[in-house]
Structures are given as structure tokens and as C-alpha cells.
Amino acid sequence: GVAQHGLTRTVLHRRDSESDWEEVYSGDFRTAIVPLGFGKNPDILYVAAPNGDKKALFQFDLKERKLGRMIFAHPKFDVPAGPPIVSDKTGKVLGVRYEADRPQTYWFDKDYQEYQAIIDNALPGMANDIKNWSKKEDRILFHSHSEKTIGSYYLLDISNRKKPKLEKLLDLAEWIDPAKMSPMKSIQYTARDGLVIHGYLTIPNGSDGKNLPLIVHPHGGPSARDYWGWNKEVQFLANRGYAVFQPNFRGSTGYGTRLYTAGFREWGGKMQNDITDGVKHLIAEGIVDAGRVGIYGASYGGYATMAGLCFTPELYRCGVNYVGVTDIDLILKEYPLPKKINDAIDAVMIADRSKDKDWIKSRSIQNNIDKVRAPVLMAYGMKDWRVPPKHGRILKRALDRNNIPNKLIIKANEGHGYRNEDNVFEFFREVDAFHATMTSFEFYSLVSDVAEILSDTLVDHQVLMSYAGNGTFVCVTESGWRPNMGGLMDAVNFELSQTELFDNNGERVHPRVSAGEAVRLIWKSGNSVMDALAQAHASAEAASEAHTKSLNDFWQNDQQA
């Protein structure tokens, strides 16, 4: 058994049901051993324990109450991913499973190395996990799966070692066609402080992988990680034409103690920077269109979604917050675990309620809503004891006060994530409609043209021009110099007249912009450089009338509290 007292994790053991529990190990929760299971010898417990920065598979001597020899380690990833694989026939440890970029099994036993090779050669490109075997170990049951399919179960008959036979037993979710699903690949990039971050990128099936709209999909936890393999949400989004990015930001598990502990007390800080840096990496690689990025996450991922909208508003067009934390003080105060356990760990991993009030306030979403520019879709369950719907209501009130378009869905019979099939379908229909409405990008191609024209026109005057989202330009120019706005707009309108532009219904539009409506320069006195905001109201009206109407209809037809 395992017990937790403050920051100390204790391992307890007893010989049988009649014996008393005895403490055999205790250590700091950040580096404590994790009991996994037994082999043939009841005095040897197999555990995951630190081996430098990464966890490895060790023996633990219960009589001596100390760590024994190391059995298996990996230089890049924590191992193992579960109990060691033990033979029912001999009691020997046959192998160990672990999660690398893809799920892996290392076999100590040469026969099982051979069996794995037979299976992998027969089903290349798949993850083939041996699950069980007959008493004689002459028939092997395994699960073959990938990111494109939930998979199938097979039976390998090796009773005749010279002529092994492979038989498919059944398909799981046979209605899913792997040929229509999208490929997921592992990626890595370097964060701004030099830490290497791993993640996964799914590219829509049939895409050339260039200049794509992107949905960032941060995982929950945050003490968790994303994996290679079937993910229904990812495949749903990719099916709609979006690339999907799943970053295993600092604070994630599976990549060593350094990455894990680097996320402590970094909600909305360096953890969020890792997500931002990943998006910018994909943009720099030409994979993602910078003007077409949304973010969608659940639980901690919901917090990361809102933190992205608050702290990097220029990066995202929309956000879906699914059962997400919004008020850090509330989650620290009301999370239903014993205080003597929870408060001590939370003070190390998140924040100390008594000492870090200013920090908590600065990182809580409702206190940063004034920075948000993008619409928000939220969904919660009334029976959610982890992240109660109070978080959603607090967020909605803050969004409403700041006139940010939003929609809140609360289901009475749901907990931390929807399980009822009707609710699941309804939620994903909402997500689909929301993303489709928010990522109608015909107008944004127009705005990019305007930004480029202005930048080219003003370059001799040391003007830096970039598009900041929501029809807003950001300019930095020399102190005291005022461009001829009428002349600028004439140049812009001439360029626009040479460009074929269409609204969301496919109708040709003829937008014009004026100095008064489209570009407004605001000079800050006393500064050597001046910021300027240019708002493309006229062009927005002309180029996206249908877009605006569909957006209004979307929010007005079904407002829920």
C-alpha cells in the first residue's frame, strides 16, 4: 500500500491478510519510489525509482528495506508504464512496458523477443501489445492498434515454432476506416529557456501539411502527458481540416524529474510559455497559418486555454474551455481531499493560499479577462467535484462584463467530462459549429493584404507593422512623424481593387477602407517610439457580412446560463 503524509510518501507492506502493515519505505513525493508488483520471489518488490533524472525499473528488497539492482532504464523516458510482465508459468519477469514517442515493450526473455518480432513483421506500423498467453505459453493474445484505429485483437499460435499462425479474433470499432483517419507524429522543440519539449502533431488526412489552421489541445492534469495512439477528439478535429498540436509542456509526466518539477508553481507562466513556443515553432516551420489558431483543452487544459486567450491574445482566434479551472484560489480551497495531504502538495506544485495571494490573483483567469479578444465556448457538469461549474459561472460573468462573446453549457447529469452519449454528441456539435464560425478566414486574408500594403508603404519611415487579430493592426513608428493617411488609403484601396475577395457565401465583395474608419494612429507623447492601432471596420463590413451574421445568430439563438 501507499500512504501520503504532507510531502512524504510511504510504502506499506504485509505478508498476508493476518499480518500487520509495516512501513518499508518513505521519501519525498517528487522522487519517491512507486511500487509496481511482484515476480516469483515474495521478498522482491519491483518498483519505479529515480535513476538520475529519469525513473527506471528496480528491485526493492523487502527484508532489507532498501533499493536493489536496476533492471531496465531508458535515457529519454521514464519507465515503466505499469507493472512488469511476469510469466504465470515460471514466475520470471519477461519484460517491461514503457511510453516513449510510441508505446514500447522491452523483452528480457529471448522467446518473447522472437514472438514480438513475428507480430511486428506481420503488422508493420502498428503498436502491437502482447496482453496474455495460454498456460503453456504456446498461444499469445495481443492488441494491434495505432493513431488511426482503436485496433484489433489477434491470436498468435506458436505451438509449432517453425510455422506460427496468426488469427484475427475481432475488430474494435470496425466502423472506423483507418484510411480516412489522420496521421499523428511525435515532435520536439526548444522552449525559450532552453528546455526541450516533446509533443504530438496530427495533420489532416490528405493535407500537404503547410499553412494549416491549428487547434492547440493541451492536456489536463497537469501532472499527466499525451500519448501517441487513438484519440477521438484529435481525429474529430483533424477530420474537420485542422492540424492538432498536443504539447507535453513542463509539468508533464514521463520525461523525467527535471521537466516534471519545472512546471511547479508555473500555472500561466513557463508552462504556458511552452505551449506558446510550440505554436510559434509550428508557424515558423510553415506548417501553421498564424492567423488561424484556436485552443481547446479540458480540466487543466481548460485553464491553459483561457491562459492562452488572456496572456497571448494575439495568438488565438477562439477558445474552448471544457471543465476547466478558472479560479486558482477556488480550486485550492475546495478540491475535496484531506487538507493535511492536499494543502502541502498544492503549496509546492501550484501555490500557497496563505502566502501567495497576489500570485494567485495574477494567474487566475477572471482577473485577466480584460486582455481577451477571442470568443469563448465553455462546458461543465453539475456533478463535477473536481472542477465544479462555479468556475464556469465566474468566468462567464467576467466575460459578459467585458463584452466578450461567450456561451456556457452546463449539464445536470455530468461530472468531470461528459459521458452521456447524447451530451457528448451535443458538445462536439457545439465545438464543431464554434470552430467553423470562428475560423471563417476569408476576412483575414483581406486583413493580411492590408497589413502587407501598409508595411511596404511605410518601410522608409522605420515603421513596423503586424496584424494583431480581430481586425486590429499594431504599428510602431518614429516619434513625431505622421504619415499621409489619405495617400496610404488610396494605395490600399488600389491594391484591394486588384484582388478577388469573396464573403462566406462565395459572393464577390468590393471593400474599401478609409483613413478615419480603417486606420487610426494613436501617438503617445514623450515616447521615442509610438504605438498605433488600426481598425479595419469598413473592410470587415464588406468582406465578412455573412460571417458576422452567422456569428450573431450563433450566439443569440441559444444563450445558456
Secondary structure, 3 states (H helix, E strand, C coil): CEEEECCEEEEEECCCCCCCCEEEEEEECCCCCEEEEECCCCCEEEEEEEECCEEEEEEEECCCCEEEEEEECCCCCCCCCCCCEECCCCCCEEEEEEECCCEEEEECCHHHHHHHHHHHHHCCCCEEEEEEECCCCCEEEEEEEECCEEEEEEEEECCCCCCCEEEEEEECCCCCCHHHCCCEEEEEEECCCCCEEEEEEECCCCCCCCCEEEEECCCCCCCCCCCCCCCHHHHHHHHCCCEEEEEECCCCCCCCHHHHHCCCCCCCCHHHHHHHHHHHHHHHCCCEEEEEEEEEEECHHHHHHHHHHHHCCCCCCEEEEECCCCCHHHHHHHCCCCHHHHHHHHHHHCCCCCCCHHHHHHHCHHHCHHHCCCCEEEEEECCCCCCCCHHHHHHHHHHHHCCCCEEEEEECCCCCCCCCHHHHHHHHHHHHHHHHHHCCCHHHHHHHHHHHHHHHHHHHHCCEEEEEECCEEEEEEECCCCCCHHHHHHHHHHHHHCCCEECCCCCEECCCCCCCCCCECCCCCCCCEEEEEEECHHHHHHHCHHHHHHHHHHHHCCCCC
